[in-house]
Amino acid sequence: MTIRARAFKYGDDINTDYIISGKYKFKSTDMEAMAVHAMEELDSHYYEKVKPSGGFLVAGKNFGMGSSREQAPLVLIHSNTKAVLAKSFARIFYRNAINTGLPVVECDTDLIDEGDELELDLTGGALRDVTKGIEIPFSPLPPVMAQLLADGGLVAHFKKHGGFAI
Amino acid sequence: MSAGKTIAEKIFSAHAGVDARAGDIVIADVDFVMGQDGTSPLAIRALEEMGVSGVFDPARVALVIDHSAPSPLEGVSALHTMMREFGKSTGVHVYDVGCGVCHQLLPEMGHVVPGDLVVGCDSHTCTYGALNVFSTGVGSTDGAAAMASGKLWFKVPETIKVTYTGELAPGVFSKDLILYLAGMLGADGATYQALEFHGPVIDDLSVEARMTISNMAIELGAKAGLMRADAKTLAWYEGRGDRAPAPVEPDADAVYVREIRVDAGDVAPQVAKPHAVDNTSPVDDVVGTPIAEGFLGTCTNGRLEDLEIAARILKGRRVHPDVRFIVAPASRRILLDAIEAGYIQTLVEAGAAVVTPGCGPCVGTHNGVPSDGENVISTANRNFKGRMGNSNAFIYLASPATVAASVIEGTITDPRAYFEGGR
């Protein structure tokens, strides 16, 4: 499946407090309502920019550093973020993204500018910057994670197999 | 002959029943699973979605109400109720309002012992590495999978060996050692890797002071911050819980991805400046910065020894009139011990506001949200923008001694003046 959307670009070391502040995450499990605050510390207009037609969140190194809050990938999903593209990811965020079904792509994001139109084919392993007319190579997910994402996340994997089947 | 193993490789080998080496993907048995009130509700929901009604072993699962406790809002109250009801229906441990911070409670209650493999739905689960436990933070769905099955998949990490040599100067503490390392390696300096801490300086530290170091391994991106279990560790476990420690030593020929030596004598009191934990400098660089709030507590530095250090400095002195000084002991046990030792009396007489054992101020849920433009000096582990509940405030991280000295002066202060042989 190919996803096409615009790039919304941010910097290095974006922590989970910036993705969703602690002051919201303890209040509720309603992710649709919480998503309005996604990325608020860095860009108070993130939700209104991305929600209508979707977008790729493009960042530098160490995206998702900090806390283990799964609300971070969940509010991105609920704000219509199609995938996160970064030079590298923090470990817990990376797992949480796959477990909740948010695609994460490790690639050279210096090649991408704010507003570029991107096309991502996860299964085919292709990322294309349509605006610049270039292919951006990326490393495939580790097989375990590819399987979890293909099953629709960890909950779906458990339902399907009755436990770990990896 | 295959090469020797790190602590991480040995614990994963024992829990996965295979010869686990760095880079291997394993499915391993976990000894204990924890969730707190910011993460448990999503884990409970994930278990429901999985169609699972119980957990693998209720004695091996704990839910801790600490991040927003007592509840400041009705929405939070509903989530707490959800956790209590889950506890009643499954029989898992529930530590309710006032019991304390999860990362103090799990070791204190003897739920995690040397040699264990533990996951917790909180990034500072790495704290128990100081007790020779491979413990790591996971999200709520991973936590739910572990609660349901008693297993989780892991990538066995490479290990960086950190050796602290020399001697700590008076007024310099374990918090300064880990802040110094954070500044040296950066916030992603150990991503996907484990840290192993060694050397005479670690050996000399109390178990509590060691926990401060392992607690902050995640601030360097590490999956775990491991130490050996020595006689002090084993003595610390006497009378706690009913599981026998099974200490794990690294092999002499273990393979490390990198080895770092730090001379503790070179380390001055450290401060992490806004808004990043790796934005550190010696306290000298920020001395005189005005502060409006001081916070002593958290899973990093809310233990008895930390309260003792602060009480020693504040004995017979007063908190500056322009400063609010908030103290949150890390657990009820610590609060009781600190009352008995007279530390609480000393701190309250000096002007401290003592709040319920828990996390509140550190995560910005309640009990000390700073105002716009204010500077806070805190013993916590994170100073991200907005962390304490206000994006327009500025958080400096430091040791309990630096925080205590600073709340007296009303400005960031070098604590060494308060220690004989300091300066």
Boltz contact constraints between the chains, C-beta under 6 A:
constraints:
  - contact:
      token1: [A, 13]
      token2: [B, 187]
      max_distance: 6.0
  - contact:
      token1: [A, 15]
      token2: [B, 384]
      max_distance: 6.0
  - contact:
      token1: [A, 17]
      token2: [B, 384]
      max_distance: 6.0
  - contact:
      token1: [A, 17]
      token2: [B, 386]
      max_distance: 6.0
  - contact:
      token1: [A, 17]
      token2: [B, 387]
      max_distance: 6.0
  - contact:
      token1: [A, 21]
      token2: [B, 386]
      max_distance: 6.0
  - contact:
      token1: [A, 22]
      token2: [B, 363]
      max_distance: 6.0
  - contact:
      token1: [A, 22]
      token2: [B, 364]
      max_distance: 6.0
  - contact:
      token1: [A, 23]
      token2: [B, 364]
      max_distance: 6.0
  - contact:
      token1: [A, 23]
      token2: [B, 389]
      max_distance: 6.0
  - contact:
      token1: [A, 25]
      token2: [B, 38]
      max_distance: 6.0
  - contact:
      token1: [A, 26]
      token2: [B, 38]
      max_distance: 6.0
  - contact:
      token1: [A, 26]
      token2: [B, 67]
      max_distance: 6.0
  - contact:
      token1: [A, 26]
      token2: [B, 68]
      max_distance: 6.0
  - contact:
      token1: [A, 26]
      token2: [B, 76]
      max_distance: 6.0
  - contact:
      token1: [A, 26]
      token2: [B, 365]
      max_distance: 6.0
  - contact:
      token1: [A, 27]
      token2: [B, 75]
      max_distance: 6.0
  - contact:
      token1: [A, 28]
      token2: [B, 75]
      max_distance: 6.0
  - contact:
      token1: [A, 29]
      token2: [B, 41]
      max_distance: 6.0
  - contact:
      token1: [A, 41]
      token2: [B, 385]
      max_distance: 6.0
  - contact:
      token1: [A, 41]
      token2: [B, 386]
      max_distance: 6.0
  - contact:
      token1: [A, 41]
      token2: [B, 391]
      max_distance: 6.0
  - contact:
      token1: [A, 62]
      token2: [B, 188]
      max_distance: 6.0
  - contact:
      token1: [A, 65]
      token2: [B, 187]
      max_distance: 6.0
  - contact:
      token1: [A, 67]
      token2: [B, 123]
      max_distance: 6.0
  - contact:
      token1: [A, 68]
      token2: [B, 121]
      max_distance: 6.0
  - contact:
      token1: [A, 68]
      token2: [B, 122]
      max_distance: 6.0
  - contact:
      token1: [A, 68]
      token2: [B, 123]
      max_distance: 6.0
  - contact:
      token1: [A, 68]
      token2: [B, 137]
      max_distance: 6.0
  - contact:
      token1: [A, 68]
      token2: [B, 139]
      max_distance: 6.0
  - contact:
      token1: [A, 70]
      token2: [B, 42]
      max_distance: 6.0
  - contact:
      token1: [A, 70]
      token2: [B, 139]
      max_distance: 6.0
  - contact:
      token1: [A, 70]
      token2: [B, 140]
      max_distance: 6.0
  - contact:
      token1: [A, 91]
      token2: [B, 192]
      max_distance: 6.0
  - contact:
      token1: [A, 91]
      token2: [B, 223]
      max_distance: 6.0
  - contact:
      token1: [A, 92]
      token2: [B, 137]
      max_distance: 6.0
  - contact:
      token1: [A, 96]
      token2: [B, 139]
      max_distance: 6.0
  - contact:
      token1: [A, 99]
      token2: [B, 141]
      max_distance: 6.0
  - contact:
      token1: [A, 144]
      token2: [B, 25]
      max_distance: 6.0
  - contact:
      token1: [A, 144]
      token2: [B, 153]
      max_distance: 6.0
  - contact:
      token1: [A, 154]
      token2: [B, 141]
      max_distance: 6.0
  - contact:
      token1: [A, 154]
      token2: [B, 145]
      max_distance: 6.0
  - contact:
      token1: [A, 155]
      token2: [B, 46]
      max_distance: 6.0
  - contact:
      token1: [A, 155]
      token2: [B, 49]
      max_distance: 6.0
  - contact:
      token1: [A, 155]
      token2: [B, 50]
      max_distance: 6.0
  - contact:
      token1: [A, 158]
      token2: [B, 50]
      max_distance: 6.0
  - contact:
      token1: [A, 159]
      token2: [B, 50]
      max_distance: 6.0
  - contact:
      token1: [A, 163]
      token2: [B, 149]
      max_distance: 6.0
  - contact:
      token1: [A, 164]
      token2: [B, 27]
      max_distance: 6.0
